[in-house]
Amino acid sequence: MADFKKIDEARKILGLSEEATLEEIKEAFRNLALKYHPDKCSEENKKICEEMFKKINNAKDIILNYCANYKFSFREEDVKKQNI
């Protein structure tokens, strides 16, 4: 069973709205990972970047695990709602 509070916190860390596509999740992670990657930070901010980078990676793992275990509907009415 999914832990809503944990997933919601992860969503907020990644800066996602309450609904997001897999592509939006990946893009949010990439942008934050680039911003806070310890190799890209100055020495004075390295500790902050390392902590934030860990949080970002953990948030990504939580969200992607939730997505990987999500049951998708292939019913016609549900597919039509997606407007792909």
C-alpha positions in Angstrom: 0.0 0.0 0.0 1.4 3.4 -1.0 2.2 5.9 1.7 0.5 9.1 0.6 2.5 11.4 2.9 5.8 10.0 1.6 4.7 10.3 -2.0 3.4 13.8 -1.5 6.6 15.0 0.1 8.6 13.4 -2.8 6.3 15.2 -5.3 6.9 18.5 -3.6 10.7 18.0 -3.5 10.6 17.5 -7.2 8.4 20.5 -7.7 5.6 18.5 -9.3 1.9 19.5 -9.4 -0.7 17.0 -8.1 -0.8 15.4 -11.6 2.3 14.8 -13.8 3.3 12.7 -16.7 6.3 10.3 -16.5 8.1 12.7 -18.8 7.4 15.7 -16.5 8.7 13.6 -13.6 11.9 12.8 -15.4 12.4 16.4 -16.5 11.9 17.7 -13.0 14.4 15.3 -11.7 17.0 16.1 -14.4 16.7 19.8 -13.9 17.1 19.6 -10.1 19.9 17.0 -10.4 21.8 19.4 -12.7 21.2 22.3 -10.3 22.3 20.5 -7.2 24.9 18.0 -8.4 27.8 18.1 -6.0 30.3 18.2 -8.8 28.7 21.4 -10.1 28.6 23.2 -6.7 31.1 25.5 -5.3 33.1 24.3 -2.3 31.2 26.6 0.1 27.9 25.1 -1.1 29.0 21.5 -1.5 27.5 20.2 1.7 24.1 21.8 0.9 24.2 20.4 -2.6 25.1 16.9 -1.4 22.1 16.9 1.0 19.8 18.2 -1.6 21.0 15.8 -4.2 20.3 12.9 -1.8 16.8 14.2 -1.2 16.2 14.6 -5.0 17.4 11.1 -5.7 15.3 9.6 -2.9 12.2 11.6 -4.1 12.7 10.3 -7.7 13.0 6.7 -6.4 9.8 7.0 -4.4 7.8 8.6 -7.2 9.1 6.1 -9.9 8.5 3.2 -7.6 4.9 4.4 -7.1 4.6 4.8 -10.9 6.1 1.3 -11.6 3.5 -0.3 -9.3 0.5 1.8 -10.5 -2.2 -0.2 -12.2 -3.1 1.3 -15.6 -6.5 1.0 -17.1 -6.8 -0.1 -20.7 -10.6 0.2 -20.7 -11.9 2.2 -23.7 -13.5 5.0 -21.6 -10.4 5.5 -19.6 -8.1 5.5 -22.6 -10.4 8.2 -24.3 -10.1 10.4 -21.1 -6.4 10.7 -21.6 -6.7 12.6 -24.9 -3.3 11.5 -26.2 
